Amino acid sequence: MKKRSRISILAGMLVILVLCLPWTLVGKSAEVNTVRKYVPDAPVKTPEMNEWVFSADRVVGDHTSEYIEAFGNCSLSLGEDQLRADFARYYQSTGWVFLKGNIRANWGSDFIQADEGEFDLNTMTGWLKNGKLFMAKPHVYVEAERVGKTQGDTYTFKNAKVTSCSGEKPAWSVTTEEGDVTLDGRVHLYRSAFRIKDIPVFYWPYMALPGKKKRQSGFLMPYVSSSKKLGLQVNQPYYWVINDEMDATFYQNYMSKRGYMQGVEFRHAEDASTKGLWKADFMQDAVRATKESDEWDDYDSDGLTRSNRDRWWIRSKYDGWLGSPKWQVKLDLDVVSDQNYLRDFQDGPTGFDRTRDDFLDAFGRDIENKDSLERLNTAYISRSWNRFGLVGLAQYDQNLAYRNKNGTSSEDPTVQTLPQISGFAFQQSLLGLGLEGSFDTEYSYFHREYGNAGHRFRAVPELKMPIKTSMVTLIPSLSADHTSYNLTSHEKTGDISYIDTGGRTQVVDTNKIKDGYQSRTTWAGGLTAFSEMSKVFNTGDDLSAEPGLAGTSRWTRLKHSVVPRVQYRYTPRITGQSSLPYFDSKDRLEGDNRITYSLTNVLDRRRDRVSLAPGEDEAPSARVVSDYLDFLMFRVEQSYDVFEAERKDDLSTYKRRPFSDVMAELKIKPENWIDLLTRNWFSPYLGDMTQSETSVRLHKDGLGSFTVGYDFQERIDEYLRARTDRMSIVRLGAEWEMTDSLTLAAKYRHDFESERDLERTLKLSWAAECYSLYFSFTQKPSDNRYEVGFDLLSF
């Protein structure tokens, strides 16, 4: 009984596999060729490009014969196209040839062998008996009782076996009563049986295998997984090629514990400056969280519930232009039904993780974290001239804490920027006086459903005067900052909390904010000084350009550069800001009186390599080529805060700590197989590390890779900064290429602070000649997930 059950499950999964075999749509037609007729005893001449060349061991016939017969090593060739057989009969009047015995034919990248066959050399059409056909594009083997070749790269066949696997017993194959390969390379099969190791598994009236073109409409491979949250999940995508510039994917996503989700993804690229990726998912969820205790244990106790069954997520990225390619347009869209959607559905082809990767790969722009209660939607339009630039922006911030009866929209204090217009005069020389100037200006209108709303105008001109000597470069700077406000709505809503740049929570008392027009003006000054000292060392003898040393490489030069840098910045303390509106951090400027100093060391190597290149007499000649690499960089940096050194407030609670942490950064990449990056911050007062970011990757082709990372943050409570949470997370990853086909990968993340594992993943992948599959298991505090992936058509 168990055996029958297993066979039924296997048959069911194979049905899904065949349903997802995609279709294709491209091809290429061949030219009609002229035949060079064979005439006995005719004078030898060089064949034309469109003439066949005919040769054999023995030829019977003359110019009066209807046909000519050839015996032994018969060969007809036209460029790369060739026909070979033991016997050939050529009909001179029609250009028809009959072949028999050990037939071999090459047409471009296609290869045919058969017992006998006939061909029209004018049109390159014909038939083969007991033929075997290999088509490189698509990568298909066809073994048939009869193979017909029509014009172009097209074939028909009867009683055939089709596969992309080589060997007498291929891993999988399809037997069919009849079929064809069209101009676009698509393989159509009628009345077929799918077989594994020549054992029939199930029958299907029609199926189509993909062909030459990458973009092709059809069912894609399904995503299959099982998890504690979602149950058994099968996501079956259908890919639709709309035209050369557009395509779409429809995702039929069933989850046994949650229900059916419909997803759609639309992609387009009309020109080099335009591209868009639009995604949407909708479902009726079988699970609700009408009270907080119904939530998953790993969701923070945020006081929010999720009573809705209608769940959806709409997101997109778009780059384009308006009216002219000089007016660039960018759009970021991200709206979701509730605060838990992205945490519930973070895996799979339509999940949060895949969406984030797709956006970063295609546009280089991220989306908010899946745990964030605010989803940002932004539209930009920009234009740059030689010296000036203009940017328009409109931003909608969806606050999920005010959805699904968690809060009413009339009480939502979220700031919406509708619109913001910024103008820039880029840094440029002024009047030939050695001065360089820039000018930034910004107008914004901020809207709130609950709270203050109104206009803000800001202008920031800046002057710099670079002074360069043989030893040092000095850049003094001076800027002004004028900001004015005019409220259109004035509401006293109580305290507003925000986090300042030091990580401390600050409070804005809206009762102190005044209505009407207000302004604020301040200034800032600074000085930047830096230099560079370097020396080049010989690390070995130069290589000579000798052919016998081809492939030899050696480090021959080492350059050590030292760059000291000092930067001073001063902004006076500003009083009276409590009466100003608060929309973002620009409305509460802090004074600054800080010196920052750093020292950077860079090691750059020159590597010489002897390579061979064809000489004038076609004999190889040797030459020495060089490449350069900054293989090591080490930088230390620290700041000194003068205001903090002079502070008199809260000395009983917070001691003065004017020196910042010492930041040490190290990058190492001496060869392609190692990457190391580490940044560490050390407190001179605590005598310990306060923050660390470290990543090391070792990798070698044919063997695998190993990655280790560590992220650490210490709790801090100082006058200038505060961090309430401690983080200590280690990341391990490894990939072992056990064989050419088998790869084992693992990932592990552990939080030392909570003393729990954040992720354990094990993945086994098998990539064979004509199919690939993988199995993975992921364990997280909130969920355990199994995934199975497969692809039978890897051509």
N, C-alpha and C positions, 0 to 999 in steps of 0.2 A: 504493500500500500504506500509506504514511504517512497519507494522507487518511482511509482506512478506519479506521486505528488511532485517529486523533483523534476520528472520529465515534463509535467504540465507547466511548472513554473518556467523551465528553460524555454519551452515552446512559446510561452507568452512573451517572454523578454525578446525572443528572436523576432516575433511579429512586430514588436515596437522598433527593432533595429531596421527591418526592411522598410517599414513605413517612413523612416527618416532618411532613406537614400535620396540625396538631392538630385535635381535636374540641372542641365546646363544649356548654354545658348550661344556658342561661338564656333567659327570654323573658317575654312580657307579652301578655295577651289583651285584646281590645277589647270595649266594651260594645255591646249591641244597641240600635239607634237606631230612633226612631219617625219615619215619613215624613209630611211635611206635603203633603197631596195638592193638586194644582193644580185649581182650579175657575174657569172663565171668568167674568169680570165680578163676581167675588166682591169684597166690600169688603176694602181693604188693611188688614192688621193686622201687628203686630210678631211675628215668628216665635218660637216657643218654643225653648229651648236644644237640645232633642232633635228638632227638625223640620228637614227639608231645605228650602232655598230654591231655587225653579226659575224660570229666566228664559230668554227666547229672542227673536229678531227677529220671528218669526211662529209662531203656535200654531194648529193645526187640531183641533177637537173640542169637545164640550160635556159636560154632566154625564151625559148618557145614553150616551155612547160607551164602548166597552170600553177604548179606549186613546186617548191624546192624542199627536199628532205635533208636533214642534217643528223649525223650520228656521232655521239661521243663528245662530251664537254661542250655542249651547245651553249652559247652565250650571246645575249642581246643586251646592249648597254646604251644608255642615254644619260650622260652626266653621272649622277649618283644612282639613278634608277637602273636596276639590273634584273635580268631573267636568266636562269640557268636550268638546264635539264639534260637528261641522257639522250633524249630524242626530241627533234623539233621539225614540224612541217609548216612552212611559211607560204601563204597564198599571196602572190605578188600583186594581183589586181585589187585585192581588198585590204591588204595590210593586216590580215588575220593570221595568228600563229597558234598552232596546236602543240602542246608540250606534254611529255610523258616521261615518268621515271625520275625520281629524286629531284623534284622541282624545288628551286630556291628562288625567291624573289625579294628584292629590296626596293621599296618606294619611300624615299626620304628616310625617316626614322622608323618606318613600318617594315616588318619582316614576315614573310610567308613561306611555308613549305607545304607540299602536297604530293599526291601520287600522279595526278594528271590535271590538265587545265587548258583553257583557251583564252586568248586575249586579242583585243583589237588594239594594235599599237598606235593607231591614230587618236583614239579617245581614251586609251588606258583603261578600258573596261574589259570584263571577262568573268570567268568562273573557275573554281577549283574544286576538286573532288578529294574527300578525306583530307581537308586542309587544316593547318595550324597557323594562326595569325597572332602576331604580337604588335600592338599599337603603343608607341612610347607616350603619346598624348591622346587620350588618357592611357595610363599604365594598365593595359588590359591584355590578357591572354584569351584567345578564342580557339577552341578545338571543335571543328564542325564536320558533319557529313558532306556539306556543300557550302562553299563560301563564294559569294558573288561580289565583284568589285564594280561599282558604278563610277560615274565621272566625279573627280575630286577625291578627297580623302574619305570616301564613304564605302561601306560594306553592308552586305546582307548575309545571313547565314541561317541554316536549318539544322535541327537536331544537334545543338551545340552545347558546349560547356564553357562558361565565361567566369573568369576570376582575375584578381590582380596579384595572385600568389603564384610563385613558380613551383615546380616539382610535379611528380607523378600524382601524388595525393595532396592537393593544396589544402591549406588550413580551412578555407571556405571557398565555395564555388556556387554557381547557379547554372543548372541545366535548363534548357529552354527548347521548345519545339521550333521557334523561329525568333529572329531578332534582327536589329540593324544598328549601325553606327552612322549618325547623321553628320553633316558638314561641321557642326559645332562640337563634335566629339561625344555627344550624348549617346549612351547605349540604351536602346529600348529592347525589353525582353517580354515575350508573350507566352503565357501558359508555362510558367517556370516553377522550378523546385529549388529551394535553398538547401544547400548541403554543407555539412561539417565533416571534413575528412571523407568525402564521397558518400556520406550517410545522409539520406534525405530527412530533413527536419520538418518542413511544412511546404505547402504549395501556394502559389499566388498567381492570379491571372495576368497581372502586369506589374512591372517594376522598371525603374529608370536609374541607371548609374551615371555619376557625374563625368564630365568630359574635360575639355581643354581649358575652359575659362574658369577663373577663380570665382567670379561673381555669377551665381546661378541659383535660380529659384528652386525651392524644394524643402522638404523636411530635413532639419539638422538633427544631429545626435541628441538624444534626450539626456537631461540631467536627472540622476536617480540618487536619492539619499534617504536616510531615516534618522530622526532625532527625537529627543524627549519632548521638545516644544511643539514640533510641527507634525510628528508622526511620519508615515511613509510619504515621501514627496517625489513626484514625477513631473518634471517640467519639459514639455515637448515644444521646441521652437519650430516655427515655419518661416523660412527666409524668402522674401519676395524682391526680385530685381525689378524696380519700377522703370528705370531707364539708365543711361550711362552716368547720370549725376545723382540718382536717388535710389535708395533701397530701404526696406523695412523688415523687421522681424516681429512676429507675433508669438507670444509665449503663453502656452496653455499649461497652467501650473496648478496641479492638484496636490493638496496636503490632507492626509486622512484625518488629522485632528483639528484642522482649521477650515477646510473647505476649498473651493475653487477660486483661483486668482487669475484674472486675465491681464496680460502685460503686452505692451507694444513699444517698439523702439524704431524711430525714424531717423535716417541719416541722409545728408545731402551735402554736395560740394559743387556749386555752380561754376566757380572759377577759383583762381589761385588765392584770392583774398576772402573767399566765402566758404564757410563750412558750419554745419550745425548737427547736434546730436540731441534728440528729444526722446524722453522716456516717460512712461506712465504705467501704473499698475492699479487695479481696482479689485475689490473682493467684498464679500459678505462673510465676516468672521464668525465662526461658530462659538468662539470663546470671548467673554467679556470680563471686565474687572470693575464691577459696580462699586466696590469698596476697596480700600487700599490693601487689605489683607488678601484679596484675590490676586494681587500682582505676584510676579515671580520674585523669588527670594533675592536675586541679584540686583533687582531694581531698587534704587535708593529710596528711603522713606521721605519722599518729597511732598507728601500731602496731596498728591494728584491721583485721580482715578481715570478709568477708561471704560465708559459705559456704552460707547458706540460700537455697532457692528459694521457700519459702512466704513471701510478703511481704504485709503488710497495714498499714492505718492506720485507727484508730478515734478519732474526736474529736467533741466536742459542746460546746455552751453551753446552759444552761437557767436560766431565771428563773421562780420560782413561789412558792408558799406552802404551809405545813404547818398544817392544822387551821383556821387563820384567816389572812386576808391580812396581819395585823399581824406574823405570823411569816414573814419573807421567806427564801426558799431560793435559792441560786445554786450551780450545778454547772459545773465546767470539767473536761472529759475529754480526754486527749491521750495515747494509747499507740500505739506503732509497732513494727514487727517488727525494725528494724535501724537502725544509725546513718546509712545512706546513702539510705534510702527517700525522705526529703523532698528530698534534693538530686537524686535521679534523676527524681522526678516532681513538679516544682515548677510546671509550666505546665498550661494547659488547665482545663476546668470542674471537675475534681476535684483539681487540683494544690494545692500549698502556698500559692502566691500568692493564688489565688481564695479558698481557705478562710480565710486570714488576713483578707482584705478583707471577706468575708461576716460573720465574727465581729465585726470592728470596727464595721461598719455597723449590725448588728442589736443588738449587746450592749455595744459600747464597751470590750470586753476583748480583749486580745491573746493570742497564744500564743508559746511560745518560738521563737527563730530556728531556721531549718532546719539550721544547722550545730551547734546545741547538742546535747550528748550527754545532756542531762537534760530529760525531758518531765514537766511538772508537772500533777498531777491533784488538784483541790481541790473540796471540798464545804463550803458555808457555810450557816449558819442564823442569823438575826439578828432582834432585836426592839428597838424603841425606845419608851420612854415619854417623858414631858415632860422629865424630868431625868436619866434613866438609859438605858443601852443594854446589850445583851448580844449577844455574837457567839460562835458555836461553829464550829469549823473542824476538818476532817480533810484531810490532804494526803499524797498518795503521789507520790514522786519516782522516776520510772523512769530508771535509769542505764543507758544503752545500751552503756557500756563493759563491762558484765557480761552480755551476751547473745551468742548465736551462737558459743559456745566461745571468746569473747574473755576471759572471766573467769567463775568459778563464783559462783553466787548466795550461797554460804556465806561468800565473802570480800568481799561487797559492803558497804562502809562508809557507804553513803548513809543519811542521816537521814530517817526517816519520822515525821511528826507525827500521832499518833493517840491522843487528839484534842488540840485547844487550845480553851480556853474563856476568853473575855475579857469583863470587865465594865467599864463606863464610867459615871462620874458626871460629866455635862457641866459645863462651867464655869458657875457660878451664884453669886449673891450670898449671903453668909453673915452672918446675924444683924444685918443693917443696919449693919455696922461699916465699910463701904467696902471690905471684903475680898471677893474672888472666889476660889472654890476649885473644883478638879477632882480626880478620883481615877480612876486606871487600874489594873486588876489583871488578871493573866493566869496561868492554869494550863495547863501543857503536859506531855504524855507523849511522849517521843522513843524511837523504836525503831530498832535497827540489826540487820542480820544479822551484822555483824562490827564489834565495837567497843562502846563504852559506851552503855548505854540507861538511861532513868530519868525521874524527875519533876523539874519545875522550876516554882516559884511566884514571881511577881514582883508587887510592889505599888509604885505611883508616885503619891503624893499631891502636889499642887501648890497654892500660894497665890499670888495676885496682888492688887495694890492699885493700881488705876488712879487717877492724879491728873491732872485736866484743868484747865488754865488757858487764858486767852485767847490765849496765845502758844505753848504747848507741851503735849504729852501725855506723861506719864511712867508707865511700867508696870514697877515692880519685881516680881520673882518669886522664889520659893523652893520647892524641891522635894526630896523624898527618894526614894531608890531602894533597895528591899530585895529581894534575890533569894535563894531557898533551893533546895537540890538534895537529891535522894535517889536514888542509883543502884540500879537493879534488876539490872543486868548490868555487870560491871567486867572489861574486857579491856585489856591493855597491847598495843596494836597498832603502836607506833612513832610516828613523827612524823606530824602532820596539818598540811598547808599550807592557808592561806587568805589571801585578799587583803583588807587593811584598807581603811578609807575613803579613805586617801591613795593607794591603788594599789600599796602595797608588800606583798611576800609575807612573811607571818608564819608561824611554826611553833609548833604545840602539841605538847609532848612528853608523850605519854600515860603514860609511865612515872612522871611526877610527879603525875598525877591520883589523888586519894584516893577510896576507896570510902566508902559510908555517907552520912550527913547532913552538909551544909556550907551555909554562908550567906555573903552579902556585903551590906554596907550602905554606901551613899554618899549624897552630897547634891549639889545644884547650885543656884546662884543666878544672877540676871541682872537686867539693867535695859534697858528699851527706851524710847527717847525719840524723838519725831518731831514735826514741825510742818508747817504748810502756809501758804504765802504766795501770793497770786494778785492779778492786776490785769487789768481788762478794757479793751481798746482798741477804738475805733471805726475800722473799715476802709473805711467808705463811707457815703453818705447812705442813710437808710431808704427802702425802696420804698413807693410809695403804691398804694392799692387801686384801680387804674384798669383797666377792661376792656382798654384798648389795650395795657397792659403784660403781658397774660396770657402765661405761659410764661417771663417774665423772672426770672432768679435772680441773687443777688449775696451775697457774704460781707459781712456788716454788723458783726459783732463778732468779736473775737479775744481769748480768755482764756489768759493765761500763768500756769501754776501751778508752784510750786517746792516740793518736799517733801524736806527733809533728814531723815535717819534715822540714829540711832546705836544699836547693840545690843551689850551686853556680856554674856558668858556665862562662868561659872566652874564647873568641876568639878574637885575635887582628884584628884591622881594616886592610883591604887589599887595597892597591893602585895599579894602573896599570891594573885593570881588563877591562878597556874600549877597550883595543886592542884585548881582547880575543873574540872568536866566542860566539854567544848566541844561545843555543838550548833549554835549560830549566832553571829553577831557580837555579840549581846547578852551573851554570856558573857565577853567581853574588852572591858571599858569602858576608854576612854582618857581621861586628864585633859584639861581644856580651860580655857584662860585667854586668851580671844580677844575683841578689839573689832572689830566690823564696822560700817562707815560707808558710807552711800550718799547720792546726790543724784539726784532724779528731776525732770525737766522735762517738762511736758505742755502742748501747745498744743491748744486746743479752739476750733473755729470755730462761729459761728452763721450759717446760710445762710437768707435770706428768699427766698420765691418767690411770685409772683402767680399765683393760680389762679382759675378761674371756677366758680361754683356756681349752681344755679337759685335765682332770687329768689322772693318771694311772688307776684308777678304773672307768673311763669314766664319773665321776662326774666333773662338771666344777670347775676349780680352778681359782682364781684371781691372777693377777700380775700387777705390776706398770711398765708402759713403759714411756720413756721420749723422747721428741724431742726438738730441738734447732732452734732458728730463730733470725737472725740479723734484728730486726723489725724497728730499727731507726738508720739512719746514717746522721750526720751533719758535713759538712766540709767547712772551710773557707780557702781561698788562696789569696795571693797577691805577686807581684814582685816589686823589686826596681832596676832600670836601672842606673848603675853608669855612663855610657857614656852620657846618657841624662842629668844627674845632672851636668855634666861638659861641656855640649854643649855650644858653642859660636856662632854658625851659626843661622841666621834668628831669633834672639831674639826679634826683633821688630815685627815680624809677629806671631811667635809661642813662647809662654812662656814655660819654662822648666816644664815638668811634668814627673819626674822620677818614681813616684808611679803608678803602674797599677791599674786597677779597682779591687775592692775587690769582689771576686767570692764566693758566698754562695750557697751551695748545700744541699738539704734536701731530704731524702728518708724515707717514712713511710709505713710500711705494718704490722700492729699489728695482723690482721686477714686476712682470705682469701677474705673478701668482700671489702677491701679497698686497693687502690694503689695510692700513691702520690709521685710525683717527681717534684722538682722545682730547677732550677738553675737561679741565678740572679747576675748581675754584676752592682756594684755601683761605680761611679767615685768620688774619694775624692776631685776633683777639681770642678766638676759641682754640687756636692752635690745632685745628682739624679741618678736614674737607667739608664743605657745605653743599657742593653740587658736583656731579660728574656725568659726562656723556662719553662713552667709550664703545668703539666698534672695531673688530678685527675680522678680516676675511682672508682665508687661505683657499686657493683653488688651483686645480690642475686638470687640464683636458684629459679625458680618459680615466681619471681616478675619482674626481668629485670635488667637493668644497666643504669647508667648515667655517662657521661664523659664530662669534661670541660677542655679546654686547652687554653693557651694564649702564643703567640709568639710576642716579641717586640724587635725592634732595633732602636736606636736613631741615627740621623745623627751626624757624628763626623768629625772634621777637625783639627787634631793635627799634630805635627811634625812626630810622630812615626806611626800614623795610620789615616785612612780616610775611612768614609762610606758616600756615597752621597745620598743613599736612606733611607727613614724612613719606618719602617714596624710596624704595630700594628694590629694583626689579632687574633680574638677570635674564638675558635672552640667549638661547643656544639654538643653532641650526646646523644641520649636516645633510649632505647629499653624497651617496656612495654609488658610483657607476660600477655595479657588481660585474656586469658583462656589457657587451655592446648593446644588448636589448633590455637588460633588467637594471632598474635604478631604485634604490631605497633612500627615502628622505625622511627626516625627522625634525620637529620643531618643539621647543620647550621654553616656557616662560614661567618664572616663579617670583612671587612677591614676598620678600623677606619680612616686610612690615606686617602684613596680615597673616604670614606663615601659611600661605596656600598657593597651589599651582594655578596660574591663570590660563595656561593652555598646554595640552599635550597632543601632538599630532604625529601620526605615523602614516606614510604614504608609500605604496609599492606600485611602480609603473613598469609596464612591459611594452616595448615598441618593437614589433616584428616587421617583416617586409611589407605585409599587406594589411595589417591591423595593429591597433594599439589599445591598451586598456590600463586602468589604474584602480586601485582600491585604497581608500584612506579612512582613518578613524581620528576624530578630534574630540577631545574631552576638555570642557570648560566648566567653571563653577555652576553655570546656569543650564548647561545642555551637553548632551553627548550626541555626536553626529557621525553617521556612516555615509560614505559616498562611493558610488561606483560609476566609472566613466569608460566609454569604449568608442572606437572609431574603426569601422571595417574598411573604409575606403580612403586609404592614405596615399592617393596619387595626385 
